[in-house]
Amino acid sequence: MAKQVDSERPIEDTKIFDAEQTRLGYRLNKFAMSLVKLANREAFLADEDAALTASGLNDEEKQLIRDRDWRAIMDEHGGNIYMIMKIGAVIGEGLYQIGAHQRGQTYEEFLATRNAAGAK
Amino acid sequence: MGKIIAGIGTSHVPSIGVVYDQGRTQEPAWKPLFDAYEPVKDWLKEIKPDVAIVVYNDHGGDFFFDKYPTFAVGAADVYPVGDEGWGRRPLPDFTGDADFSWHLCNELVYNEFDITVCQEMAVEHGFMVPMHLCWDHGSDWPVKVVPVAVNVIQHPLPTALRCWKLGQAIRKAVESYPKDTKVVILGTGGMSHQLNGARFGYLNSDFDRDFLDKIQNDPMALTELTHQQIMEDAGAEAVELIMWLTMRGALDGAPLRQVHRNYYAPMTTGMGLIALEEAV
């Protein structure tokens, strides 16, 4: 049977959200998921430091959020994009800003690569 | 008796929902997407399905990785509009048909599909975007729904072939429902896209067009795709496309007529649409 995910065929610049990644990113993703509750979004916006202190994240994870370091969160810390987007939504950074950061580009540079950037 | 009368494959990109809520559907960059659904809306008004089975994935709307079901089926009389982190969208809640859902759940389990039965289930963009692309609504929706959620975000995912077989099992279950019920099934997600890493924004329109051809004419070839192959060719998040095979599996064995097809790839996701009707 063909392997569904083949570790001998790594895909360039890609993290496959598998057992290793979901275990690594569990706390960050769970914190992000907590923001589907309005009260948690309001608490984060009112006092980000207090919300992070209460979050159960370790110091490195808290700093990643303070730094808005989407690329590191996704590449090195097991972030799942659908969860991490919820942090971006509270802060005011959308999927395309997060994506541009992952690509090492400014938002404007990223938009210039699209077929019809008006559809954002 | 229950009868599957049609199937629709469609993308469910979240920005479509934002633009819909903001009334921006006729902006030049969005018009080609929204206008493509007008013939589908008209057709659905003619064929008037009683129930829509919507195969989608939850992106952290109601499910999290503490327990993330491989296959979950709604069995409720109402499915509330969820809050994914952007606030509740201004859409009416969705009406279910719990009797129909429970029949489906019974038949699926006894046919060896061990689904998770959900008596409370909030729905999110993966489910809602296809609904408001295909149906207009007032204070309610013109069709009852059954949400079917598939894990396509945390590996191990079900195989493409397994998703196809789920569709076949759904067909069998629908056909054994004693009450006259016309059913349309939607397979949602994709097409090509990648949202993680420096490969963010990867698109493959050739792959997408080939998939649109094959989903109608050669679906068995698509059941042989591994997740690896889909991710290499079409981006890591393109694995959502295996959910289209559940839709197509539910149409297996019937002669089909293509009602409509469209493809548009403006930003980071190939937005595909195919509507197939069982020729009577």
Interface residues (C-beta under 8 A of the other chain):
Chain A: A2 K3 Q4 V5 D6 R9 I11 E12 D13 T14 K15 I16 F17 D18 A19 T22 Y26 N29 K30 A32 M33 L35 V36 K37 L38 R41 R71 M74 D75 G79 N80 I81 Y82 M83 M85 K86 A89 V90 L95 Y96 G99 A100 Q102 R103 G104 F110 T113 R114 N115 A116 A117 G118 A119 K120
Chain B: P14 S15 V19 E27 P28 A29 W30 L33 H59 G60 G61 F64 F65 D66 G82 D83 E84 G85 W86 G87 I153 Q154 H155 P156 L157 T159 Q194 L195 N196 G197 A198 R199 F200 G201 T226 H227 Q228 M231 E232 A236 E237 A265 P266 M267 T268
